[in-house]
Amino acid sequence: MIEAKNLNLFYSDFHALKDVNLNVAEKSVTALIGPSGCGKSTFLRTFNRMNDLITGVRIEGEVIVNDQNIYQKGIDVDQLRKSVGMVFQKPNPFAKSIFENVAYGMRVNGISNEKIIKETVEQSLIQSALWDEVKDSLKKSAYALSGGQQQRLCIARALAVQPSILLMDEPASALDPISTAKIEELIHELKKNYTIMIVTHNMQQAARVSDFTAFFYMGTLVEFNETKIIFTNPTKQQTQNYVTGRFG
Amino acid sequence: MTHLEEELKALKTEVSKMFALVHSQIEKSFYALQHFDKDIAHQIISTEKRVNGLELKIDLDCENYFALYNPVAVDLRYVLAVLKINSNLERVGDIAEGIARFIIESDAPFSKELIEHTHTNKMFDVSLKMLDDVEDAFNAEDTSLARTLFKQDAVLDEINFKASKLIAELIRSDIETTEQALHLLSIIRKLERVGDQSKNIAEEIIFYIEAKVVKHSRKL
């Protein structure tokens, strides 16, 4: 179960998320859309407590991941961030080889069996649709890859520690159209095994890749429904105004 | 195959189901006429609900495809064509239902000689062949085959054009045949429209594959 219950988030005095209640369907893609500053990235980051790193953040309410409120005392945040992986807008490979980028998460978590590491690296690169392009050059620097390849490497890196959820914050906005199409196709494959939440400013992308869409405005969840409903017959006028480009 | 291509393939599968359904309806209406089978005629009327239901589903699938995938170029033309083909096929379904109702309303079997003499059987044969050919053209994306529909439609047009005079002569020669002859005239008119619908579908196939608009044009 993945759920936000009566979630409120404050950046000092600024009320960034207001009474958000949302049940995320497992093994599906949920897109978070809305104008800049509406709280969608903030909401995304609540699921792996990345907002904790921001000074002055305060949370009220609950975020349930795998049947646990991740904001209760005693939660191992490092373990949480293993099971809830994240991919950012700008690809951020480490200054290491392709192989070591993907292996890194396993090594810092105490896995030292090289056979297991090698198999997991291969599996992760296959899952992120990068294996065929890099299998003969795993020792090369990750920086030698193109932007689109680097982003798929970052996805493989997240997958290597076997998350159940993947958070993607505008994963294709820095990429060219062909790389974007590859990432979108990859998301379509990954959702068979992972729960994915994606923030995107590109509404057509949200329509193409997601099963469910949540529309945020000024910290409020305005509407949440199946993507085809949001884009054919949304319930709220505000949602219709946004998806038709009348504002935002 | 990308998931967008899978969605297009799924749409094609639904249209194929629609082709099969309405073809079967017209075939059954021919059988019901030849054998004066009112049970089959009732079946056609009850199956019409499935035709209508499938039309609504395909319309919705097209709407969703436009909304979610913003198709362009050949994909855009394809979904536009499917919307129209769907509507054409639904009308063929209506025509089969109309023929079935004539059979149900008739008190006596239709004379085989009358069916043949009025060329009603030929109208059925040609319109069923046109449905077969246009379905094959759609599935194989074959615009050459699609273009053959125009000549076939001309056969139906000719029989239809001569039908009033022919049936008037038959009635004059035997007043007892009036009711049946007039029903057959109506059926001929309906089958001529099946030809028109099939021709329209052929035009949409040419549009989506070649980006050429041939409707209302003498040039193919």
Interface residues (C-beta under 8 A of the other chain):
Chain A: E185 H188 Q204 A207 R208 T227 K228 F231 T232
Chain B: T2 H3 L4 E63 N64 A67 L68 Y69 N70
